[in-house]
Every structure is written in structure tokens, then in C-alpha cells.
Amino acid sequence: MKAYIESHGCTMNYGEGRIASALLSAGGYEIVQEPSDSDIVLLNTCAVITTTERKMLSRLRQFSTMGKKIVVTGCMATTRRNAILQTVPDALIYDPGDYGMLDTLLSLNHSVDQDCWNAPGKNDIIIPLAQGCLSRCSYCLSRVARPKLRSLDPEKIVRAVRVTVSGGGVREILLSGMDSIVYGRDIGTTLPELISRILQVEGDFRLRIGMMNPSLLLPLLDDLLDVYQDRRVYRFFHIPFQSGSDRILRLMRRGNTVSQFRDIVRSIRGRYSDATLATDIIAGFPSETEEEFQETLDLIREIRPDIVNVTRFSAREGTPAANMPRQIPGWIAKERSRRATELRFSISLSNNEHYVGGRVRALVTERGKNGYSIGRLENYRQVIIRGDHSEGQEIVCRITGASPIHLIGEPA
């Protein structure tokens, strides 16, 4: 039997897709790269916005016309089960992270130690730290899909790092979750404590920390910044601010103010001046005025983040924001999104151009095309390196060019 696995959405989803792949492989399935070559298709869905949900249902229809046995998981498995079954009545569905149910659905009669987060041929492992989060954001459907915080045992995480770094040659460890900073609050530990334990593992690996919400980051910020002193931790911070308006933040139920977000950024850059800052914004949240959107643009100009993920507000059924008054017309939200995206790329290009002419150290993370390789600096900026270099190799590069997305370099 052959299985094809397709994941969409966040890094955590891709990590869970790898676990499903390991489970199926251990159960006797051959994992293939094309759905047409498979007997069974597993679709790991994302439901963050309406357009993504439509894409998921379209993929299900495509797989169904191929005559494949279909398994569905991810956020839509819990939030849109009826829509899935209306599209593919005989689909097998299991909740995200419920690998025991996957085992039962496919009669594998085999279980896999969930330490198997790396994939064959990959130089990294993705570790889904926890199901759920502790925020109450009014627009978020993911917290409906994964309503309860369930953190993974830190012993399992540390053991997985030790095994894959020492025996599997893994160089990158990606810690992911709906909100990484809440890891451990249900089991009496914290994210900084987990990172400290991981850093006790011997080996020259790199650790990337996933998205952290500012309201829950604040109490742990000093402890977190302390563990970033180890050069093996990428100096990368993904902290969404969503809006530059305090009124909109209250409607979003974000739990923090714009001033508090500024304080976080100031603290990070005070300790790590070259840190890469990624953030998210939502354009066109219900009742957002032009003046309030300008506050968001002004905040982007002020903090000059390296990455801004711009999303148009999507009214998700089952969330409080979907029923809020003064919904913004789609054309206005689209126009605001366009303006934010233009500003984001302008700032990203300017930030990256500061590196041109300098020398940096990069870890090769994948082989590219046409005689180039792809690497990451110690602050997680991406660099396209001339030459065919092995994954896991460290190279000193001279930066010769820049784009809004990446740097361009050649071996020094």
C-alpha cells in the first residue's frame, strides 16, 4: 500500500504531517510524492481563513475524483467536519494530534514513538510543542479547533533532540505551536526552561523558536532573552502585533497594548541588536477606521520589522469577530492589505541592504537550483549562496546583494 501526505498551513501542521508519515511508514505503507501514485491520501488541513478552507475542500474533491481513500486531519477536522463529509462522504477524519485514532482508522496495528519528528532526507526536525493555546483572540478559529493546552513531555522533546542530533545528523530544530510561549504552563514548566534543557544536549545544532503572543511573552521575556545568549539559538523572534490601534486590539482580545509591544521590541533589540523580528497584522478588522489602519502602518514604520505577514480579515464562522458590527467591505480590506504589503517589502529590502558588503556565517539548510544553495544566518535571515554546498555545512559568506526576502552571497 502506498500513501501520499499533504500538509498545509503552519509549521506545526507540517510537523504533525511528519509524525503521520512515520506512523504510516512503520505500519507498512510506502510514502510517495505524488497523489496519483498512492492508494491513500492524507490531507492535513488549515482553516485559518476562508480562502484557505475553500482550497482544502477543492483538494478533497480532486483527490476524490482520483478514486483515492481519503484521510483528513488538521484544524478543519474539528471545525468543519460536516463540510468535509459533504464533500467526501466516506472520508476518514481524525482530530489534530490524535495519532492513536489514525492508527485505529487504518487498522495499522502498529504504534510509533512520537519522537519521530524528523523525515528521511531532511536536515531538520519539527517539534509540535503543544496542542492549543491560552489566548482568547476573537477572530481565531484555530483555538476552536485545538481548544485545550496540552504540552508535550519535556523528556520526550529532549530525548528526540539528543537522538536526532547525535545519530541522525540533524542540524536544525524547529519548535512550533499555536503560541510557543505558553508551552509547559499545564505541566509545571516554561519555554525558557525547556530551551535550557535542550541546550544541554551536546552538538552543533540550531534552534528556532516559533510564534509567541506578546501578552503571554511579557512575564517570561527576561528569562527567554537569557537563553538566546547561546549561539545555537537563532536570534529570531516571531511576535504578532496585529494592529497599531489599542481599540482594535481590545476588540481582538489580544490582551496587550501597543505600548507593551513596543517595550518587548525595545528589550529584544537592547540585548540582540541584529535580531530578526517577524510579526503579523490583520487588515480590515471589523470597525477599523482609516485612521486606525494608519496607526498600524505607523507602527510598522517605527519598529521596522524584517518580516510582516499581512492577512486580510476573514470572518470565520464560530468566532466572536464574525458577528461584530461594521464589517469592513472586502475591497477596502484588500486595499489596506496592499498598502501594508508594499510598506513591508520596502522596509525588508532596506533592512537587508545593510548586509551588502559584509561577511556573515551561514548554515546551509538545503540545496537550491542552478548552482546555488540556501542557508540561514545566526539571526535566521535567509541567504542564497553561490555554489553547490552540502546541507549542514557552515560557510562564511560575503554578501553581494539583497532582496526583500533574502540575501545573496558567495563563499568568502
Secondary structure in CASP SS format (residue, H / E / C, confidence):
PFRMAT SS
TARGET T0000
AUTHOR 0000-0000-0000
METHOD secondary structure of the structure
MODEL  1
M C 1.00
K E 1.00
A E 1.00
Y E 1.00
I E 1.00
E E 1.00
S E 1.00
H C 1.00
G C 1.00
C C 1.00
T H 1.00
M H 1.00
N H 1.00
Y H 1.00
G H 1.00
E H 1.00
G H 1.00
R H 1.00
I H 1.00
A H 1.00
S H 1.00
A H 1.00
L H 1.00
L H 1.00
S H 1.00
A H 1.00
G C 1.00
G C 1.00
Y C 1.00
E E 1.00
I E 1.00
V E 1.00
Q C 1.00
E C 1.00
P H 1.00
S H 1.00
D H 1.00
S C 1.00
D C 1.00
I E 1.00
V E 1.00
L E 1.00
L E 1.00
N E 1.00
T E 1.00
C C 1.00
A C 1.00
V C 1.00
I C 1.00
T H 1.00
T H 1.00
T H 1.00
E H 1.00
R H 1.00
K H 1.00
M H 1.00
L H 1.00
S H 1.00
R H 1.00
L H 1.00
R H 1.00
Q H 1.00
F H 1.00
S H 1.00
T H 1.00
M C 1.00
G C 1.00
K C 1.00
K E 1.00
I E 1.00
V E 1.00
V E 1.00
T E 1.00
G E 1.00
C C 1.00
M H 1.00
A H 1.00
T H 1.00
T H 1.00
R C 1.00
R H 1.00
N H 1.00
A H 1.00
I H 1.00
L H 1.00
Q H 1.00
T H 1.00
V C 1.00
P C 1.00
D C 1.00
A C 1.00
L E 1.00
I E 1.00
Y C 1.00
D C 1.00
P C 1.00
G C 1.00
D C 1.00
Y H 1.00
G H 1.00
M H 1.00
L H 1.00
D H 1.00
T H 1.00
L H 1.00
L C 1.00
S C 1.00
L C 1.00
N C 1.00
H C 1.00
S C 1.00
V C 1.00
D C 1.00
Q C 1.00
D C 1.00
C C 1.00
W C 1.00
N E 1.00
A C 1.00
P C 1.00
G C 1.00
K C 1.00
N C 1.00
D E 1.00
I E 1.00
I E 1.00
I E 1.00
P E 1.00
L C 1.00
A E 1.00
Q E 1.00
G C 1.00
C C 1.00
L C 1.00
S C 1.00
R C 1.00
C C 1.00
S C 1.00
Y C 1.00
C C 1.00
L C 1.00
S H 1.00
R H 1.00
V H 1.00
A H 1.00
R C 1.00
P C 1.00
K C 1.00
L C 1.00
R E 1.00
S E 1.00
L C 1.00
D C 1.00
P H 1.00
E H 1.00
K H 1.00
I H 1.00
V H 1.00
R H 1.00
A H 1.00
V H 1.00
R H 1.00
V H 1.00
T H 1.00
V H 1.00
S H 1.00
G H 1.00
G C 1.00
G C 1.00
V C 1.00
R C 1.00
E E 1.00
I E 1.00
L E 1.00
L E 1.00
S E 1.00
G C 1.00
M C 1.00
D C 1.00
S H 1.00
I H 1.00
V H 1.00
Y C 1.00
G C 1.00
R C 1.00
D C 1.00
I C 1.00
G C 1.00
T C 1.00
T C 1.00
L H 1.00
P H 1.00
E H 1.00
L H 1.00
I H 1.00
S H 1.00
R H 1.00
I H 1.00
L C 1.00
Q C 1.00
V C 1.00
E C 1.00
G C 1.00
D C 1.00
F C 1.00
R E 1.00
L E 1.00
R E 1.00
I E 1.00
G C 1.00
M C 1.00
M C 1.00
N C 1.00
P H 1.00
S H 1.00
L H 1.00
L H 1.00
L H 1.00
P H 1.00
L H 1.00
L H 1.00
D H 1.00
D H 1.00
L H 1.00
L H 1.00
D H 1.00
V H 1.00
Y C 1.00
Q C 1.00
D C 1.00
R C 1.00
R C 1.00
V E 1.00
Y C 1.00
R C 1.00
F E 1.00
F E 1.00
H E 1.00
I C 1.00
P C 1.00
F C 1.00
Q E 1.00
S C 1.00
G C 1.00
S C 1.00
D H 1.00
R H 1.00
I H 1.00
L H 1.00
R H 1.00
L H 1.00
M H 1.00
R C 1.00
R C 1.00
G C 1.00
N C 1.00
T C 1.00
V H 1.00
S H 1.00
Q H 1.00
F H 1.00
R H 1.00
D H 1.00
I H 1.00
V H 1.00
R H 1.00
S H 1.00
I H 1.00
R H 1.00
G H 1.00
R H 1.00
Y C 1.00
S C 1.00
D C 1.00
A C 1.00
T E 1.00
L E 1.00
A E 1.00
T E 1.00
D E 1.00
I E 1.00
I E 1.00
A E 1.00
G C 1.00
F C 1.00
P C 1.00
S C 1.00
E C 1.00
T C 1.00
E H 1.00
E H 1.00
E H 1.00
F H 1.00
Q H 1.00
E H 1.00
T H 1.00
L H 1.00
D H 1.00
L H 1.00
I H 1.00
R H 1.00
E H 1.00
I H 1.00
R C 1.00
P C 1.00
D C 1.00
I E 1.00
V E 1.00
N E 1.00
V E 1.00
T E 1.00
R E 1.00
F C 1.00
S C 1.00
A C 1.00
R C 1.00
E C 1.00
G C 1.00
T C 1.00
P H 1.00
A H 1.00
A H 1.00
N H 1.00
M C 1.00
P C 1.00
R C 1.00
Q C 1.00
I C 1.00
P C 1.00
G H 1.00
W H 1.00
I H 1.00
A H 1.00
K H 1.00
E H 1.00
R H 1.00
S H 1.00
R H 1.00
R H 1.00
A H 1.00
T H 1.00
E H 1.00
L H 1.00
R H 1.00
F H 1.00
S H 1.00
I H 1.00
S H 1.00
L H 1.00
S H 1.00
N H 1.00
N H 1.00
E H 1.00
H C 1.00
Y C 1.00
V C 1.00
G C 1.00
G C 1.00
R E 1.00
V E 1.00
R E 1.00
A E 1.00
L E 1.00
V E 1.00
T E 1.00
E E 1.00
R E 1.00
G C 1.00
K C 1.00
N C 1.00
G C 1.00
Y E 1.00
S E 1.00
I E 1.00
G E 1.00
R E 1.00
L E 1.00
E C 1.00
N C 1.00
Y C 1.00
R C 1.00
Q E 1.00
V E 1.00
I E 1.00
I E 1.00
R E 1.00
G C 1.00
D C 1.00
H C 1.00
S C 1.00
E C 1.00
G C 1.00
Q C 1.00
E E 1.00
I E 1.00
V E 1.00
C E 1.00
R E 1.00
I E 1.00
T E 1.00
G E 1.00
A E 1.00
S C 1.00
P C 1.00
I C 1.00
H C 1.00
L E 1.00
I E 1.00
G E 1.00
E E 1.00
P E 1.00
A C 1.00
END
